[in-house]
């Protein structure tokens, strides 16, 4: 047992039916009916293979598509084909979640066989709108259709979906109320890695925070600064621009207008408060870059033209951040330094990500844009750990007990 949750080392699964919740949500090419990436599928393979090799009858539950917009939901059929390739064995698939077809397919499984059910978010009770409006307790989630229909067919439940651990939905938190529950190998690795970052990081511990997901970034900053986890926070992207605005630095009218029009104005006051308390540990850009007719321009703070919209940090800032990263023993990263998708505004992100590859410290990378940047600059194999979950990782680093973690701790007692 680790952190109050059972691991797969504590259970014999041969001949048992295992409900295994995975997060294999990937970008989809709807015209071709194929997946644009298989990273998350590849990440869950060790758990699925272990269960299958040990003789379990494995039933995989997964979602595909944005948790809010139902138009983004898509079948998990292409995922079964990818899983079959990666596992080197057939993964059966049924166009059903908890109806008669799904239940009959589960009953027909033989030892070692793997079945993937269709997108659980085709069930209304699995949608985030359902979660947000009804706010069911975990006990009430155990009474939902998907749990009541599938749990009687299973001997135990395994959650390997750390990337979705911030969600409070029946296939993530309901089964633990009625079945002995365990975390899969991916969940165990990710949860234990980020727990180590929070509880006892090697120092200096540096956080690199950029991108545009402001609410999560500010929650996380407050926690890691107040608890003394972060020795330094290097800011970039919209996070850096908000701090600079809060301190009255010139970042260009276009940048300020974007902050205000996007309703991020409230974070200006939060940035003032955070900087007032922890300013010596919050490192801000010293120069900025913008684009004019496709050409990159740079200026030091105080010399930034009034009308521009900053799209990246400048060369001096990138050099400053590189030095801090190379001196660190632990580095946590979430969010790029600027609009790295465009050549004229990628320099800051490219340099920082190269520093992450070069440092001798342990690096933890989280969030979709951060992973995309690592892939773009071919440094994924140089990272200490890449977390599949963005939202779950951020929520964990805010100090919040994740709903799935709470549920798994309950399920450890069954």
Secondary structure by P-SEA (a helix, b strand, c coil): ccccccccccccccccccbbbbcccccccccccccccaaaaaaaaaaaaaaaaaccbbbbbbcccccccccccccaaaaaaaaaaaacbbbbbbcccccaaaaaaaaaccccbbbbbccccccccccaaaaaaccccaaaaaaccccccccccccbbbbccccccccccccccccccccbbbbcaaaaaaaaaaaaaaccccccbbbbbbccccaaaaaaaaaaaaaccccbbbbcaaaaaaaaaaacccccaaaaaaaaaaccccaaaaaaaaaaaccccbbbbccbbbbcccbbbbbcccccccccccccccaaaaaaaaaaaaaccbbbbccccccccccccaaaaaaaaaaaaacccbbbbbcaaaaaaaaaaccccccccccccaaaaaaaaaccccaaaaaaaaaaac
